[in-house]
Amino acid sequence: MARSFLKRISFGFLAATMLVGMVGCAQTTTDPIDPIDPIPEGAKAAVFHKISDYSAFSAPAVESLTRGHFCVAEKGLAMATIVVAENASDKVHAAARDLSDNLKLLTGAEFMIKTDAEVVDGAVILVGESKRTEDLGISFPNTYPGEEMFRVIAGKDTLVLGGNDAGSYNGTKFAVTYLLEALGFGWFGDTDLWKVTPEPAETVYVPSCDIASKASFTSRYTRLCNYDKALTERWFVGGVENITEHMLYYYLPRSLYAEHPEYFALSQGTRDPAGKRFFQPCLSNPELQDLVAQQVIEEFKKNPNLVIASVGQQDGCGDPNNPDYANWCECDNCKA
């Protein structure tokens, strides 16, 4: 009986050991297949974090890249040149300048920006899609609406930062910001007061990696996008463009009352919006419905990036003593 008990314990221990081993293998499948030299002791290394449910981490899957960690700067000297396409978009140029400026803050080194039409020797940081990325077999989606994503790939002598920049997307900018955050930068606002700048580091590396990140939500477009575009790009806000407002008041201004009082809600015996902050429409009025529909169509025509338009009513009020209290329409058609 004791022998049987020991046998069960042994099999249980063996099973547990195998399970732990399997879990360990699953956790290490992203490690490079070939051994590579470690990052030098004392060097600053980028530390990446998952920012989306659809972020995938792996060793570089690009066979044309030489395996190894990417050296950004060594002993205060830039060890790479930033390269963009000769016909790069304004978004890509802005992302490249942003990267160059912030790497200088970190390392004290000047990072040159060149195009793929120029001869560039040594290690390169490829920002956005170009002939250089094409030669490596790397491309990014370029449709809107479509697959919003960015990618960071690091090999021994090549660092790739890019993504989908079509329409309202800012994939390349996101890739640059993602790297800068991994190096210790942060933005709680859009001025220097709210910017986190890491301690200076003369030697900086980006670990061998291939990170592809897709947004968890198709649209992350908020009011902040209209007021502080630069900050929203730092926070990975955006996606497909939409209007997130109580827009019926915009389509139904008070000035229409004199000519079309029937467009306004019959509330507390009157349709007059005077004295009310949150006046409401008569939602059952077919002419008003057509008017709003036509204005929404014009919004889409005016802005081809717009995917969602709001027709939300204004807020109400729960204070019985307020003129906005219970301000929905009480006409027979709306009540029906």
N, C-alpha and C positions, 0 to 999 in steps of 0.2 A: 504493500500500500504506500509506504514511504517512497519506494522507488518510482511508483506511478505518479505520485505527487511531484517528485523532483523532475520527472520527465515532462510533465505538463508545464512546470516552471521554466524548464530549459527551452521547450518549444515556444512558450510565450515570449521569453527573452529574445530568442532568435527572430521571431516575427516582428517584435518591436524594433530590433536593430535593423532589419530589412526595411521597415517602414520609414525609420529615421533616415536611412541611407537614400531611399527613394525621394523623400522630401528634400534632402540635401541636394540631390542631383537636380531636382526641379528648380531649386533656387539658384543653381550655378550654371544653368544652360546658357545664360547670357554672357558668361566669361569668354574671352578670346580662346579659340581652339589652340593657337600656337602661343607658346610663352613669349612675353615681351618684357623689355627692360622696365623696371619699376620707375615711378616718378622719383626724381632725386629728393633726398631728405632735406627738409627745410623749404622746399618750393611750395607755392600756393597752388592748389588744385581746385578746379571747379567741382562743386557738389550739386548734382542735379536732383530735383524733387519732382514727383508726379503731380501734375497740376490738373489732370483731367481723368475721367474714367476710361478714356480711350488713348492713354499715353502708353507707348510700347518701348521698352528698353532692351537693347541687345548690343552685342559686339557688331562692328561694321560688317554689313552684309554685302558691301561693294567690293567685289574681287579685285578691282583695279587699284584699290587703296592699299598702301603698305601698312601692315599692322604696326601699331605703336601709339604711344601717347603723344599728343600734339603740344609742342613747345611754342607758347605765344611770345614770351620774352625771357631773356636770360641775362642776369646781372645788369638789368636796366637797359638792355638793348632789344629792339624789336627783332624777332626771329622770323617774321612772316610779313607778306605784303597782302593787303586787301585787294581783291579783284572783283570787278563787276562787269557786266556785259557792255559792249561799246554803245549799244542802244538801250541801256537800262532805263527803267521807268523812274519817275521822281520818287516813288516809294522806296525803291532799291537804293538810289543815291542817298536818300535821307537816312536809311538804315545803316549804310556803310559809314557815313559821317558820324553817326551816333556811336557806332562801335569804335571808330578810330579815336574820337574825343574821350570816351570813357576809359578805353585801354590806356590812353596817355595819363589820365588821372590816376589810374591804378599803378602803372609801371614807370611813369616818367618818360617813356619812349615815344617817339614819333612813328605812327603807323601810316605808311604811304597807301594811297588808293589809286589803283591803275585799272585800265580796261583790258578785256581779253584780246584786244587788237595789239596790245603792247607786249614786248618780250619781258617776261618776269622770271627771274631765276630764284631758286630756293623754295621754301615752304610758302603756301598760299592759304589765305582765308577767302573762300569763295562765297560772296554774298549775293543771293538771288541766282536765278538761272542764267547760264552763259554758255559759251562754247566749251569752256573748261568743265562745267558740270555735264554737258552733253557728251564730252569725250570720256567721262567717267561712267556714263550710263545712268546718270541721275537726272530726274525731271520732277517737276511739281505740278499738281493740278492747276488749271487755268480757266476754270469755268465759274460763273456766278448766276444764280445760286448753284452751289455744288459742294464739293468736298473741301471744307475749310480745315486746313492743317498747316503745320510747320514741321521742319525736320532739322536736327543737329547731328552731323556725322563727323567724327574725328578719327583720322588715321595719323601715321607718323609725320607726314609732311603736308597733309591737306586737312583743312577744317571747312565744312560746308554748312552754311546757314541760309535757309530759304523756306519758302512756303507759297501757298496760294495767295496771290495779290489781286485777283480779279475783283471787279466791282468794289464793294465796301470792305473786302477782306484785307488783312494786313499780315499775312503769313511771314514774310521776311522780317518785318519789324518785330513780330512776336518772337521769332527765332533768336534775333539779336538780344532782345530784352531777357529772354529765357537764359541765355548764356551769361549776360551781365548779372542777373540775379544769382546764378550759380557761383559767380565770383564774389558775391557779397554786396552788390548794389541793391538799392531798394527805393521805392517811390511812394511816399504817403501823400504827396501833393506835387504840383508842377513847378515849384520854386526850389532854390537851393536850401531853404530852411527845412523843407520836408524831404529832401533827398538824403539817402544813406549812402555814403561813400566808404568803401572798405579801407583798412589800413594799407599804405603803400606796400607793394611787393615787387621786388626786382626780377624774380623768376616765377613765371606763371605757366601752368600746364592745363590742358583740357584732356581728361582721361579718354582713352579709346572707347568710342561709343557710337551707337546709331539709335537716336531717339526720334520717334515719330509721334506727334501729339495732335489729336483731333478734339474739337470742342465737344463737351458733353451736351450742350444746348445749341441748337441751330441759330437762335437769336439771343444775344445778350445786349441788345440795344436799349439803352436807358436814356433818361433826360440828360445825363452827364455827357453823352455823346454830342449833344448839341451845344454844350457850354464849354467843355474842356476836352477836345479831341486828343491832345497829346497825353493827357493823364489816362484816358480810357485805353489808349494803346499800350500803356505800361501795365494796365491791370487786365489785359487780355479780354477787354469788353468789346462788344461789337457784334460780329456775325452778320446775318442778313438784316438789312435796314428796315426799320418799322417806325410807325408813329405811335408813341405810348403817351397819349394824352386823352383828356375828356374833350373830344374834338367836335361834338355836336354844336357846342356854343360857337365854334369857329365857322361852321357851315350855316349856322342860324344866328346871325348877329341881331342885336336889339333893333338895329335900324330897319329891319324888315317888318317890324310890328305895324308901323303906320299903313303899309300897303297890304300886308298879309297877316292880320291878327289871328286868323284861323290856324297859322303854323305853330302858335304858342299854346302851351298847356292851359286848360281851363282849371284853375286852382283857386279854391276859396272864393268862387264866384266871379273871377276875372281872368282874362288872358294877358293882361298888361304886365310885362316884366319889370316895369319901373319899381324901384325900391327893393328889388330882389337881387341878391348876389348870385344865387344858383337857380336861375330860371330854367324851365324844362320845355321840351317840344311836345307837340301833339303827335305822338308816334303813329296814330292810326290815319293821319292825313296822307292820302296817296300823292298829292302834289309835293308835299314836303319830302316824302320818301324818294320821289324822282329827283328832286333838287339835290338832296344829299348824295344820292347815287352818282349823279353827274359830276359833282364836285370831287368825289372820291376817284372817279375815273380820270379826271384831270390831274389829280395828285400823282397817279401812277404814270401818266404821260409825261408830266413835268420832271419826274425823278425816276429814271429807269432802274435804279438800284433798290427802289422801295419795293418790299415784298408784302408787308402787312400795313394796312391803314386802319386806324381806330375810328369807330363811330360811337364811342362811349358817351353816355349822358353825363351831366354835371353831378357833383355831389349833392346829397340832400342835407337835411338838418333834423335833429331829434328834439329840438327845443320848441315846445308848443307856442312860446311867446315870440318866436322868430318868424319874420315874414317868409322865410324859406322852408318853414315846417310843412311837411306833407305836400310838397310842391309838384307831385306828379299829376298828370292830366286826369280830370274827372269827367270828361265829356262822355256821352252815351256810347260812342264807338270804342273809346279806350276802355271804358268800364266793362263793355261786353267782351 
